[in-house]
Amino acid sequence: MRGTPALSALFVVLAVLAAVLWMLNGAPTLPGAAADYPTTSSAGDAADSGTANGTATGTAGSTAEAPAVPPIGTPLGAEIAALPAVEASTSDGYSRAQFGEGWKDPDRNGCDARNDILARDLTAVIFKDGTHNCVVTSGTLKDPYTGTTISFVRGNGTSDLVQIDHIVPLSWAWQHGAAAWTPEQRLAFANDPINLLAVDGPTNGSKSDSGPAGWLPPNASYQCAYADKFADVLTAYGMGIDNADRAALVTVAASCP
């Protein structure tokens, strides 16, 4: 049944008013609509997955967050705590030649670094005639790594009984920043007396390229001095340290005077 024109007009007005009120109050959200499902993940989600903003974390050789270091009221403890935190990279690209071929004469005294360290660390030293007191032919080493006494005699089959250790191994250094150094910087590092020590040959071989987390001198009475020297070298060259090796140094330093 068709109504009168006046009644039809009234219905139109009421419909318009209802539409306006509906728009002002907001349309209801239907179940399953997009509003029920967040479109972005939280920062915690990104951290749990190991990525943030689509970038992977934990890249080898990058800086790392330093772990909490227990306060140690000694200069050694403070030095260890101050070392930058880095993640060790791989040894890809490393070779001994990256740090120069053989021993050099960094202080230009006419003697190579090996003979300088032998002359420094041995007692009762005898030099080869005609070498201006450079080439060490014999001497006695009180080995810091084992606490034993070794008679050194230069020659095939005997020279290796006393070796010159890089306190911070060259491969370790390569993995903790030295890969980015210039050849001249690496050459200086390999021949720097602060990073060199005359020691028992077989014990040096067992150390290989390990950091403090993988190797410490078997002579427990020398571990404090070793940790101190290791930290001194890193400080001198502005190098960082990974969390495992820092923790090993902290453990040693906790028992040092």
C-alpha positions, 0 to 999 in steps of 0.5 A, a space after each residue: 500500500 502506498 502512503 501519502 506524500 507527507 508520510 513518505 517525506 517523514 520516513 526519509 527524514 527519519 532515515 537520514 537522522 538514523 544514518 547520521 547518528 550511526 556515523 557519529 557513534 562509529 561503525 561496530 567492528 565485525 568479528 574477524 576484521 583486521 582490527 582484531 589482528 595487530 599488523 606490527 610485531 613488538 620489539 620483544 618479538 623482534 629480539 626473540 627471533 634474533 632480528 630487528 627491522 629485518 636485520 640479523 643480529 650476532 654477526 661475527 666480528 661485530 661489537 657485542 654488549 659487555 657482560 656484567 663484570 664483578 667489581 674488582 678493586 685492583 688496577 687489573 680488574 679495572 683494566 679488564 672491565 674497560 676493554 671494549 666488547 667484541 665478538 670474535 670473527 673467523 680466522 678466514 684470511 689469516 696467515 703468519 705472513 699477514 704479520 710479516 715474514 719472520 722476526 724483524 728489528 722494530 727498535 733498529 738496534 741491529 738485532 731481531 726481535 727473537 734475539 732481543 727477547 732471548 737476551 732479555 728473558 734468559 740469564 747467563 747469556 752468551 752471544 755469538 762472536 762477531 754479532 755485536 751481542 745480538 745472536 744468543 747462543 746459550 743461556 738459562 730460562 726460568 720458564 714462567 709457564 711451567 716454573 721449570 728451568 731450561 738450558 737453552 743452546 742454539 742449534 738444530 734440534 735444540 733451539 725450539 726448546 725455548 720459543 718466543 710466545 706472542 702473549 696475545 696470539 696473532 690469529 686471536 688478534 686477527 679475529 679480534 680486529 687486527 684483520 682491519 689493520 694496515 700491514 705496518 700495524 700488524 708487523 709492529 704488533 708481531 715484533 712488539 716486546 710487550 707481546 713477546 715472552 721466552 717460554 718452554 717450547 712444547 707448552 707454547 705449542 699447546 697454547 697455539 692460538 687460544 685466548 684465556 678462555 681456552 688456555 692459561 699457563 699451567 704454572 698457577 703462580 704466573 696466571 696473574 702476571 699472564 692475565 695482566 700482560 694479556 690485558 696490557 697488550 689489548 689496551 695498548 693496541 685498542 683491541 676488544 675482547 669477547 665475553 668468554 675470554 673476558 670472563 676467564 681474565 676476570 676469574 684470574 684477576 679475582 685472586 690477584 693482589 
